[in-house]
Structures are given as structure tokens and as C-alpha cells.
């Protein structure tokens, strides 16, 4: 039978499918189900600094403005952060006792000093690795693109100096020069890059005139973005790559491995179909490997990456050269 094991960030994974950060990995029971389903590693639900900030704001609404002096604000800020971190570190410790697969802590912060403090605490709690779920919205008109992008490097530089466990950086595709940025980030001492983040998408209710949300889950069509960039960058980086977003079946897993990914992250498919869908994906992968006479993932990993392609320019083509012709040929 084919060997489905892989390595990501130096961690030994029994399968290449990682359960990404979500509410499904926010409890020990949920984590157990994900392992039983076949996950090779599990990323815990992110601890968001933004959520802590909103919790503090909600609490301070009941405090008269005359009483909102800085010492009181700082005290409650410290208490709430401490309580949230305590719950999270407890989850890490309990998860490590409950399952055998690697447990990856995930953190999302706004300020560099917060990232470093959180990272050190999560490492001390026993996390096998750390995922920095990082995105700075490029809406500040006073900051240049260079300043916004430099923030990513500043955070990574500080955290790499402070922790010894493997670090993965989960990023979006919103960069001025994405290829160069991915390559440069891979040289900062991190062990992995996850391509790409998925974001909250606002929508409008035109009857109630309210802002709502749409496309909460990814769709199979979302695979194209990460597939293209995994294929283009997998042979050009100094760290492992994991693919994320749009992976809903075994065929998508196979495609990302052919592009050069060390592993894939799955979330939306888990919400839609439950943890058992992981095994369905693995069965598809195993059957495909048998039919193509591959014994290990390394036998075909990156086989369709840009560097190994007979037509590398096709990965960088952005316009349809022929479309909706008589044969409906699309290139």
C-alpha cells in the first residue's frame, strides 16, 4: 500500500491533510474527531487579539466615561488577555495528552510585541509548532506598500528570535509583488508558508440596508489561486509550502501535491461534510497512487510545478488568448 506520510516544517505527519484553524479545533473532543478522521496535524482555532479587544470594549461600555482612566483600562486589558491565553494554553496541554498528531497553535495579533508575547506562551504550553495567521489590511492611506509589507518581516524577525518551535506564516495574496515577497519571507528563518488566508467577505442586504457576510465557506473553484502559486513557488523557496482554500476533495489534494505542496489545509470541507471527509480524500489519493504506481508522496511531489514544466510560461499567463470560440477552446 502507498505510504501517505509526509514532513511539514520538520514535523512527521501520517497524512498530508492538516485540519486548519477553525471552530472544529477549539475543543479537545473536536480535536479527537479530527485525528480519528485522518488528519495528519491539527491547527487550533486562532486566538485573535481583535476578539480580546472587542471583549474589552464590550466590558468597558458599562463603565462611566469619568471612570475610564488609563490604569483601569490597562488592568482590564491585562486580565482579559491573561484569561484568554490561559484558556488557550490549557487547550494546548489537554490536546497534547489526547491525540498523537502534531498540535499547531495559531495566533493573530495586530502589534509586534503582542505576537512575541503570545508566541512564547504558546511554545511553553507545549505546542509542536506555531502558525502566525497574519494579515495587515492595506487600507491605511498614510502607509506606503513598502511600509505595510515590512510589518510582516518585522513580526517574523522578532518571533524567530524568541521561540524554537517551527513557525509557519499564513499569508494572503495581497502583496505588490507576491512572488518576491513569498521568496523573501521563506528566507527569514520560518519553517513553512501557508498559501493562502481566507477572509471575511462583506455583502449588502438591499432590503434591510445592512452589511452582512457572504461566501463563508470556500468553494472548489477557489483552488486555482493557491494551485498556481504553489506550482510557481514550490521550487523557489527556502521553506515548506502548504496549500489552503478550495480543497474539497481528494483530487484537489493530489493537484496540490503535484504542484509541490508538502501538505494541505482543509476547513470548509470539514464544516460541510464532517471529519470523515478526510478519509474519503485519503482513499482517493491512495487509489490514484496505486493506479500510477507511486509508493510515496515524494515520488510525484512537484511533478507539475513550474520548474518541471515543459511550458513554464503557462503558469504566468493571465489573459484568455482564445475564448468562447466555435470549439469553446480556452487557453
Secondary structure, 3 states (H helix, E strand, C coil): CCECCEEECCEEECCCEEECCCHHHCCHHHHHHHHHHCCCEEECCCEEHHHHHHHHHHHHCCCCHHHCCHHHHHHHHHHHHHHHHHHHHHHHHHHHHHCCCEEEEEEECCCHHHHHHHHHHHHHCCCCEEEEECCCCCCCCCCCHHHHHHHHHHHHHHHHHHCCCEEEEEECCCCCCHHHHHHHHHCCCCCEEEECCCCCEEEEECCCCEEEEECCCCCHHHHHHHHHHHHHHCCCCCCEEEEECCCCCHHHHHHHHHHCCCEEEECHHHHHHCCCHHHHHHHHHHHHHHHCCCCEHHHCCCCCCHHHCCCHHHHHCCCCCCCCCCCCCCC
